[in-house]
Amino acid sequence: MPRIVQLEITNVLGIKHLELTDLQQVTVVSGSNRQGKTSVPEAIIAAFTSGGKCPDLIHNGEEGAEILVKLDDDVTVRRTITEASGSVARVTKRVDADTEAIISKPQAYLAGLYGDPMRFRPLDFSDLPAAKQRELLMGLMPIEVTREELIEWFASQRAEENAEDGAEAEAAEADEEQWLGIDFKQHGLQVVSDTIDLIYDRRKAANTVLKERKDRAAAMAVTPPDGFDEAAARAADVSALQQEIKDAGEVAERKRHAQATLAEAVSRIAALDVKIAELQASRSDIAAQIEKARTTLVACTVPDVTDAEEHLAKYTTNQATIAKLDDASAADVLAAEAQADADALAAQLEAARALPEKLLAAADVPFEGLALTSDGATLNGVPIERLSESEKLELGVRIACALAGELKLVCIDGAEKLDPARWSEMLQIMAGYPDVQFWVTKVTDEPELTVTTGGPGMFLGDAAPEEAAVEA
């Protein structure tokens, strides 16, 4: 992996000329405000990333600027910046002592070296939207979740619940339709997030059904009358009573018919009395009809069905009560089913919400304490935006190291935000990334700009730094 071993800056921002050689893992640029500290990392960044016109980098009063960077793999980057031509990079690689090969498409080559430009400015991470932070961190932690794994997770969760309830665990069946709509090609944490949203929506719908069924069951609740014997009412047989009432109705009908016949006969006799002389011959027949009708009246005695009617009315009332009881019981069953569905989805939701923690525990997390939420990221449980400035800087540096491309280079602007203890911790972080080259700026009380280079230990006082001359 290449590393910068020489840097030469001419007419860039606040620096008139600066030449640095034998650069080590850590280079610290320090001095008071307005001494051009940030000009050094800005020049390095410009050497690799500047494209198009960037006259703002040119030192005041000068016509152009130049940045020369040499890497330890014999690659040299020379970037010139002018008002007229803008920013132009020339990249060469030494083949032997006398020959240098020019690399075509230099900007594409440089982009392949430095990778994600965010690592040049670690603090940029804390300024990203929470969703973008989460997306970037997910890229650092490749996690895959398959449909089969999701089914197995929730089958295990159901088995554990059955075991806790003392019930026999049922064989898990892969319900393919349950996870329709989830894109398993996404990052595993996004799959889990979509799963949580899906289960949440299902539980919300199940709770709606549960409420509707509970309300219906409550509205249909029935309190039987005092003394009501449900078993006897359900077993009652009123066919005999119905037959008795039917027979009584037939007798009553015959009686009404006889009464009508008698009334008609009496009427006819009254009419015939006027014509008695003419109708005497038929009077005997009519008289016989009268006699027959009277005999029928005497023979027809309508039975008393009052008790039967009362029993039938009671039966009808009891059947209505039974129907209400059955409806209420059915409503309770539906409400219980809805409760079971809602409880199962609530358990699924709880299990799904625990999955990100399990996935992150098994994943190759860039550093301890980092966690992803549904819409962002946290460090030791604290959202990124609520971290202190020094914590944001440390987090950005760790992420920048994780993002480092082939040219592992991280620029830390503003190390003065760190108190001595934090600065010591930052040096320990740098020591943990021996293949990364760090450029650091610090505000100090020194009247002039100084540049020191070495290993992280020298900045803890292990060795005296060698200062480089800076022309500002």
C-alpha positions in Angstrom: 0.0 0.0 0.0 1.5 3.4 -1.0 2.3 6.1 1.5 3.3 9.8 1.1 7.1 10.2 1.7 7.5 13.7 0.2 5.3 16.8 0.0 6.1 20.1 -1.6 3.6 23.0 -1.6 4.0 26.3 -3.5 1.7 29.2 -3.4 -1.3 27.3 -1.9 -3.7 29.2 0.3 -1.6 30.6 3.3 1.6 28.9 2.4 4.2 30.5 0.1 6.5 27.4 0.1 6.8 24.2 2.2 8.8 21.1 1.5 8.6 18.0 3.7 10.6 14.8 3.3 10.9 11.4 5.0 7.3 11.7 6.1 6.2 9.1 8.8 2.8 7.7 10.0 1.7 10.9 11.8 2.5 14.5 10.6 1.2 17.3 12.9 0.9 20.9 11.6 0.6 23.4 14.5 0.6 27.1 15.2 -1.6 30.0 16.1 -4.7 31.0 14.2 -4.3 32.4 10.7 -0.8 30.8 10.2 -1.9 28.5 7.4 -2.3 25.2 9.3 -5.2 24.0 7.3 -3.4 24.9 4.0 -1.3 21.7 4.4 -4.1 19.1 4.5 -6.1 21.2 2.0 -3.1 21.0 -0.4 -2.9 17.2 0.1 -6.6 16.9 -0.6 -6.4 19.1 -3.6 -3.5 17.1 -5.0 -5.6 14.0 -5.2 -9.2 15.3 -5.7 -9.2 18.7 -7.3 -10.8 18.9 -10.7 -11.9 21.8 -12.9 -11.2 25.4 -11.9 -10.2 26.1 -8.3 -8.5 29.5 -8.2 -9.4 30.0 -4.5 -6.5 27.7 -3.6 -3.9 30.1 -5.1 -1.9 32.2 -2.6 -2.9 35.9 -2.7 -1.0 37.9 -5.3 0.3 34.8 -7.2 -0.6 33.6 -10.7 -0.6 29.9 -9.9 0.0 27.2 -7.3 1.7 23.8 -7.4 1.5 20.7 -5.2 4.0 17.8 -5.5 3.4 14.5 -3.8 5.7 11.5 -3.9 4.6 8.1 -2.8 6.8 5.3 -1.6 5.8 3.1 -4.7 7.7 5.5 -7.0 4.5 7.3 -8.1 4.7 11.1 -8.3 1.6 13.4 -8.4 2.1 17.0 -9.6 -0.9 19.3 -9.6 -0.7 22.8 -11.0 -3.4 25.3 -10.5 -3.8 28.6 -12.6 -6.5 31.1 -13.2 -6.5 30.3 -16.9 -6.2 26.5 -17.0 -7.7 25.6 -13.7 -6.5 22.4 -11.9 -4.4 19.9 -13.9 -2.8 16.7 -12.5 0.2 14.9 -14.0 0.9 11.5 -12.5 4.0 9.5 -13.3 5.6 6.3 -12.2 9.3 5.6 -12.2 10.2 2.6 -14.2 13.9 2.7 -13.7 16.6 5.2 -12.8 16.3 7.0 -16.1 12.6 6.5 -17.1 9.3 7.8 -15.8 6.0 6.5 -17.3 3.1 8.9 -17.6 -0.2 7.6 -16.3 -3.1 8.3 -18.6 -6.4 9.4 -17.1 -4.6 10.7 -14.0 -7.8 11.7 -12.2 -9.3 8.3 -12.5 -6.1 6.8 -11.3 -6.0 9.1 -8.2 -9.7 8.4 -7.4 -8.8 4.7 -7.4 -6.1 5.5 -4.8 -7.9 7.6 -2.3 -11.4 5.9 -2.5 -14.1 7.7 -0.4 -13.2 11.4 -0.2 -14.9 11.6 3.2 -11.9 10.1 4.9 -9.9 13.3 4.1 -12.3 15.2 6.4 -13.5 12.9 9.2 -15.7 15.6 10.8 -17.8 15.5 7.6 -19.4 12.3 8.8 -21.1 14.0 11.8 -22.5 16.6 9.4 -24.2 14.0 7.2 -27.9 13.3 7.5 -28.7 10.5 9.9 -29.9 8.3 7.1 -26.7 8.8 5.1 -24.6 8.0 8.1 -26.5 4.8 8.6 -26.1 3.9 4.9 -22.4 4.6 5.0 -21.9 2.5 8.1 -23.9 -0.4 6.7 -21.4 -0.4 3.8 -18.6 -1.0 6.3 -20.4 -3.9 7.8 -21.7 -6.3 5.1 -24.5 -8.3 6.6 -26.8 -10.7 4.7 -30.2 -12.0 5.9 -31.9 -14.6 3.8 -35.6 -15.6 3.7 -34.7 -18.9 5.2 -32.8 -17.3 8.1 -35.7 -15.1 8.8 -38.1 -18.0 8.9 -35.8 -20.0 11.1 -35.4 -17.1 13.5 -39.1 -16.7 14.1 -39.7 -20.5 14.2 -37.1 -20.6 17.0 -38.9 -17.7 18.7 -42.2 -19.5 18.6 -40.6 -22.7 19.9 -39.1 -20.8 22.9 -42.5 -19.2 23.7 -44.2 -22.6 23.5 -41.6 -24.1 25.8 -42.1 -21.2 28.3 -45.8 -21.8 28.3 -45.4 -25.5 28.9 -46.9 -26.4 25.6 -45.4 -28.8 23.0 -43.5 -27.0 20.3 -45.1 -27.4 17.0 -43.0 -28.1 13.9 -42.1 -24.8 12.2 -43.5 -24.4 8.7 -41.9 -22.0 6.3 -44.6 -19.5 5.4 -43.3 -18.1 2.1 -46.2 -15.6 1.8 -45.5 -14.1 5.2 -42.4 -12.2 4.0 -43.6 -11.2 0.5 -42.6 -7.6 -0.3 -39.3 -7.8 1.5 -36.2 -7.3 -0.7 -33.7 -9.8 0.6 -31.0 -8.4 -1.8 -30.7 -5.4 0.5 -28.3 -5.0 3.4 -29.2 -7.4 6.2 -30.0 -4.6 8.7 -32.3 -3.0 6.1 -34.1 -6.4 5.7 -34.6 -6.5 9.4 -35.8 -2.9 9.5 -38.3 -3.7 6.7 -39.4 -6.9 8.6 -40.0 -4.8 11.7 -42.1 -2.3 9.7 -44.1 -5.3 8.2 -44.7 -6.9 11.5 -45.7 -3.6 13.1 -48.3 -2.9 10.3 -49.6 -6.5 10.8 -49.9 -6.1 14.5 -51.6 -2.7 14.1 -54.2 -4.4 11.8 -54.5 -7.3 14.2 -55.1 -4.9 17.1 -57.8 -3.2 15.0 -59.6 -6.5 14.5 -59.1 -7.4 18.2 -60.8 -4.1 19.3 -63.7 -4.6 16.8 -64.3 -8.1 18.0 -64.0 -7.3 21.7 -66.4 -4.4 21.2 -68.8 -6.7 19.4 -68.5 -9.4 22.1 -69.1 -6.8 24.8 -72.2 -5.5 23.0 -73.6 -9.0 22.5 -73.0 -10.1 26.1 -76.2 -11.7 27.5 -77.3 -12.1 31.1 -80.0 -14.9 31.3 -83.1 -14.3 33.4 -83.1 -15.5 37.0 -83.8 -19.2 37.2 -83.0 -19.8 33.6 -82.0 -23.4 33.0 -80.0 -23.3 29.7 -79.6 -27.1 29.5 -83.3 -27.8 30.1 -84.2 -25.0 27.6 -81.9 -26.5 24.9 -83.3 -30.0 25.6 -87.0 -29.0 25.6 -89.4 -30.8 23.1 -92.6 -28.9 22.3 -93.9 -31.1 19.5 -96.7 -32.5 21.7 -97.7 -29.0 22.8 -97.7 -27.9 19.2 -99.9 -30.9 18.2 -102.3 -30.2 21.1 -102.7 -26.6 20.0 -103.1 -27.7 16.4 -105.9 -30.2 17.4 -107.6 -27.6 19.5 -107.5 -25.2 16.5 -109.2 -27.8 14.3 -112.0 -28.3 16.9 -112.4 -24.6 17.2 -112.6 -24.3 13.4 -115.4 -27.0 13.4 -117.2 -25.1 16.1 -117.0 -21.8 14.2 -118.3 -23.6 11.1 -121.2 -25.1 13.0 -122.0 -21.7 14.5 -122.0 -20.2 11.0 -124.3 -23.0 9.8 -126.7 -22.5 12.6 -126.8 -18.8 12.1 -127.5 -19.3 8.4 -130.3 -21.8 9.2 -132.0 -19.6 11.7 -131.9 -16.8 9.1 -133.3 -19.0 6.5 -136.1 -20.1 8.9 -137.0 -16.6 9.6 -137.3 -15.9 5.9 -139.2 -19.1 5.3 -141.7 -18.3 8.0 -143.0 -15.5 5.7 -143.5 -18.0 3.0 -144.5 -20.9 5.3 -147.4 -21.9 3.1 -145.2 -22.2 0.0 -142.2 -23.8 1.7 -143.8 -26.2 4.1 -142.5 -29.1 2.0 -138.9 -28.1 2.6 -139.3 -27.1 6.2 -138.8 -30.7 7.3 -135.4 -30.9 5.7 -134.4 -27.6 7.2 -135.6 -28.7 10.6 -133.5 -31.8 10.2 -130.4 -29.7 9.4 -131.1 -27.6 12.5 -131.4 -30.7 14.6 -128.1 -32.0 13.2 -126.4 -28.8 13.9 -127.6 -28.7 17.4 -126.4 -32.2 17.9 -123.0 -31.2 16.7 -122.9 -28.3 19.0 -123.7 -30.5 21.9 -121.0 -33.0 20.8 -118.3 -30.4 20.2 -116.5 -29.3 23.4 -113.4 -27.1 22.7 -110.5 -28.2 25.0 -108.6 -25.7 27.2 -105.2 -25.0 25.6 -104.1 -22.1 27.9 -101.3 -24.1 29.5 -100.0 -25.3 26.1 -99.9 -21.7 24.8 -98.0 -20.6 27.9 -95.5 -23.4 27.6 -95.0 -22.6 23.9 -94.5 -18.9 24.6 -91.9 -19.8 27.2 -90.2 -22.1 24.8 -90.0 -19.3 22.2 -88.5 -16.9 24.7 -85.9 -19.5 25.8 -84.9 -20.1 22.2 -84.3 -16.4 21.7 -82.1 -16.4 24.8 -80.2 -19.4 23.6 -79.6 -17.7 20.2 -78.1 -14.7 22.0 -75.9 -16.9 24.2 -74.6 -18.7 21.1 -73.9 -15.4 19.3 -72.1 -14.0 22.4 -70.1 -17.2 22.7 -69.1 -17.1 19.1 -68.1 -13.4 19.5 -65.9 -14.4 22.5 -64.2 -17.1 20.4 -63.4 -14.6 17.6 -62.1 -12.1 20.2 -59.9 -14.8 21.7 -58.5 -15.7 18.2 -57.8 -12.0 17.5 -56.1 -11.7 20.9 -53.9 -14.7 20.1 -53.0 -13.2 16.7 -52.2 -9.8 18.2 -50.1 -11.4 21.0 -48.2 -13.6 18.4 -47.4 -10.5 16.3 -46.3 -8.6 19.4 -43.9 -11.4 20.2 -42.7 -11.4 16.6 -42.2 -7.6 16.7 -40.2 -7.9 19.9 -38.1 -10.7 18.5 -37.5 -8.7 15.2 -36.4 -5.6 17.2 -33.8 -7.7 18.9 -32.3 -8.9 15.6 -30.2 -5.8 14.7 -28.3 -6.2 18.0 -27.7 -9.9 17.3 -26.5 -9.2 13.7 -24.2 -6.4 14.8 -22.8 -8.7 17.6 -21.9 -11.2 14.9 -20.8 -8.6 12.3 -17.3 -7.2 11.8 -18.1 -3.8 13.4 -15.4 -1.2 12.7 -15.1 -0.4 16.4 -16.7 -1.1 19.7 -19.9 0.8 20.8 -21.2 1.5 17.3 -24.8 0.6 16.6 -27.3 1.3 13.9 -30.9 2.4 14.5 -33.8 2.3 12.1 -32.9 5.8 10.9 -29.4 6.5 11.9 -26.5 5.5 14.2 -25.4 5.7 17.8 -22.1 5.4 19.7 -22.4 3.8 23.1 -26.2 4.4 22.9 -25.9 8.2 22.1 -27.1 9.5 18.7 -24.3 10.9 16.6 -25.7 14.4 16.6 -25.6 14.5 20.4 -21.9 13.5 20.7 -19.4 16.1 21.9 -17.1 17.7 19.3 -14.2 15.6 20.4 -16.3 12.4 20.3 -17.5 13.3 16.8 -13.9 13.8 15.7 -12.8 10.4 17.2 -15.7 8.7 15.5 -15.0 10.4 12.2 -11.3 9.3 12.4 -12.3 5.7 13.0 -14.7 5.7 10.2 -12.3 7.4 7.9 -9.7 4.7 8.7 -12.3 2.0 7.9 -13.0 3.7 4.6 -9.4 4.1 3.6 -8.6 3.0 0.1 -5.4 1.8 -1.4 -3.7 5.1 -0.3 -4.6 5.0 3.4 -4.5 8.7 4.2 -6.6 10.5 6.8 -6.5 14.3 7.4 -7.6 15.5 10.9 -8.4 19.2 11.0 -9.0 20.7 14.4 -7.2 18.4 16.9 -7.3 21.3 19.3 -10.8 20.2 20.1 -9.3 17.4 22.1 -8.1 18.0 25.7 -4.8 16.3 26.7 -6.6 13.1 27.7 -8.5 12.9 24.5 -5.4 13.8 22.4 -3.6 10.9 24.1 -6.6 8.6 23.2 -6.4 9.9 19.6 -2.7 8.9 19.4 -3.6 5.5 20.7 -6.2 5.2 18.0 -3.6 6.2 15.4 -1.2 3.6 16.7 -4.0 1.0 16.2 -4.0 1.8 12.4 -0.3 1.4 11.5 -1.0 1.2 7.8 -2.8 4.6 7.8 -0.9 7.9 7.4 -2.4 10.8 9.4 -2.1 14.5 8.8 -3.2 16.6 11.8 -3.7 20.3 12.4 -3.6 21.8 15.9 -4.1 25.4 17.2 -1.3 26.3 19.6 0.3 29.4 21.1 3.3 29.1 18.8 3.8 32.3 16.8 5.0 30.4 13.7 3.7 27.4 11.8 5.6 24.2 12.6 5.4 20.7 11.1 6.5 17.6 12.9 6.4 14.0 11.7 7.0 10.6 13.3 5.1 7.8 15.0 2.2 8.4 17.4 4.5 7.8 20.4 6.7 10.8 19.7 3.8 13.1 20.3 3.5 11.7 23.8 7.0 13.0 24.5 8.9 9.9 23.7 11.2 11.7 21.3 12.0 15.3 20.4 10.4 16.3 17.0 12.3 17.8 14.1 10.8 21.0 12.8 10.4 21.8 9.1 11.0 25.3 7.8 7.8 26.9 6.5 7.7 30.0 4.3 4.4 31.8 4.7 
